[in-house]
Amino acid sequence: MGHDVSYPQCTSGGGTTVTGQGGQFGVVGVTDGLPWSANPCLTAEYSWASGLAYAPGLYANTANPAPHSSFYWPTSGASDPALCQNSASTTDPGCAYDYGWHAAKNALSTAAASVSGASSLAWWLDVEIANSWNGNGTSNAADLQGAVDYLRSQGVPSVGVYSSPSDWQTITGGYNGGTASSYASAWAPEFTAQYPLTGSPVWVAGAGSSTTASNTCQSTSFTGSQPQLAQFADGTGFDADLVCSPVPQSFALSLSPASGTVAIGSSTNVTASVTDSGSLQQVSLSASGQPSGVSVSFSKSTVYGSGSSTMTVSVTSAASTGSYPITVSGTGTSASQQATYTLTVSQAPPQSLALSVSPTSGTVKAGGSKQATLTVTEQGATQSVVLSGTVSPGGPRLSITPSSLSGPGTATMTLSTSRSTVPGTYTVTITATGSSGEKSTATYTLVVNGRSAGAHQAKSG
């Protein structure tokens, strides 16, 4: 058990009332209740905490005073480091992130002036509704994310959050492991979290008695993880903090589907899902056992907490037909799991291609032009295709764009006539020739009308 102290325990002249207070550890406030402030007795309180059994921790107050602050607020269009698109907005997540980043920078600088090795200690962010939170949940959470990212970027080993469930809900709108992806999507145009808040330890505020604190330790916290600390009143007049016994880290790994048949020259996608339990952890994904000619890749090689990654299984011409078990491994911080994907490699279907034209006919006056779409479909291994065509004698000029395709696709055929083109019906034959020798043809009929009512009878070509 330990205690947390800050400016309320200061006495005149930089002293503190906690001298002689027991406990196994102390967490000391760096700021004076607000960002960009200093605890006037930080030196004395840190000296007290340094004399306890375990290393001290530090905490800093947080806020989001959007859209302005007398200490710092980003300008529109600046990236400092996140893009602040509209500095006049209370809900711009990039602006809020930058404020949180720089507030944490100031707090670390303040701590370093009094505490040797401040960046080597565990830090906490004090998140309470007593301070200004002018943004919405998305921007307020971005503010906290900026603070976490700055401190971690400076080598701070752990940055946790201190709050109550109700304050956290009011301030962040309910940021937790289940909603984090929607916040990340909203933040994406302006920044990407480097150390997601879902990975931050949790210190639950105001639990009341030690019994209540013990129960809090056994419950899921407001971010979805198990709390690391639970605050309570121990009767000494100081805030006490119970260290929660860690829940064993574990996770489940599953594949959907768990088996599949893939033809030579083709590929398939499989969803690898990680379901975390206990404390959140990072899980690295890998595959082994795939035969020669088969490769496996993951859209995300690591998953933090519960999440999924798309596993792509590609079968090349070097593969042999048969059934093969592929072992997918998930390696976490303190646990490992495996799942098996059964791959059946089948022969590639015979190569073939088909050419179609749409529409199949058209009418134009002499001097005009007409277009149609050529569509190439393929079966079996993909092959490149060359498109060419012939027109009955005396007919329009033919062009095809593009004249070659790297596989299935479309091209545009243009038939251009001149004023001297003899009115009549013309047949256009288009041929698609594959790189393996397969061919397919399609026919288009163009009727050319005369430019005046007295035009002579069209001559067929």
Secondary structure as UniProt FT lines:
FT   STRAND          2..5
FT   HELIX           7..9
FT   HELIX           12..14
FT   TURN            17..20
FT   STRAND          26..29
FT   TURN            35..36
FT   TURN            40..41
FT   HELIX           42..50
FT   STRAND          57..61
FT   TURN            66..67
FT   TURN            76..77
FT   TURN            87..88
FT   HELIX           93..112
FT   TURN            113..114
FT   TURN            116..117
FT   HELIX           118..120
FT   STRAND          122..126
FT   TURN            129..130
FT   HELIX           137..153
FT   TURN            154..155
FT   STRAND          159..163
FT   HELIX           165..172
FT   TURN            177..179
FT   HELIX           180..187
FT   TURN            188..190
FT   HELIX           197..199
FT   STRAND          202..204
FT   HELIX           210..217
FT   TURN            222..223
FT   STRAND          229..233
FT   STRAND          239..243
FT   STRAND          250..256
FT   STRAND          259..263
FT   TURN            264..265
FT   STRAND          267..277
FT   STRAND          282..288
FT   TURN            292..293
FT   STRAND          294..298
FT   STRAND          302..304
FT   STRAND          307..315
FT   TURN            317..318
FT   STRAND          322..331
FT   STRAND          336..346
FT   STRAND          352..358
FT   STRAND          361..365
FT   TURN            366..367
FT   STRAND          369..379
FT   STRAND          385..391
FT   TURN            393..394
FT   STRAND          397..401
FT   STRAND          404..405
FT   STRAND          409..416
FT   TURN            419..420
FT   STRAND          424..434
FT   TURN            435..436
FT   STRAND          439..449
FT   TURN            453..454
//
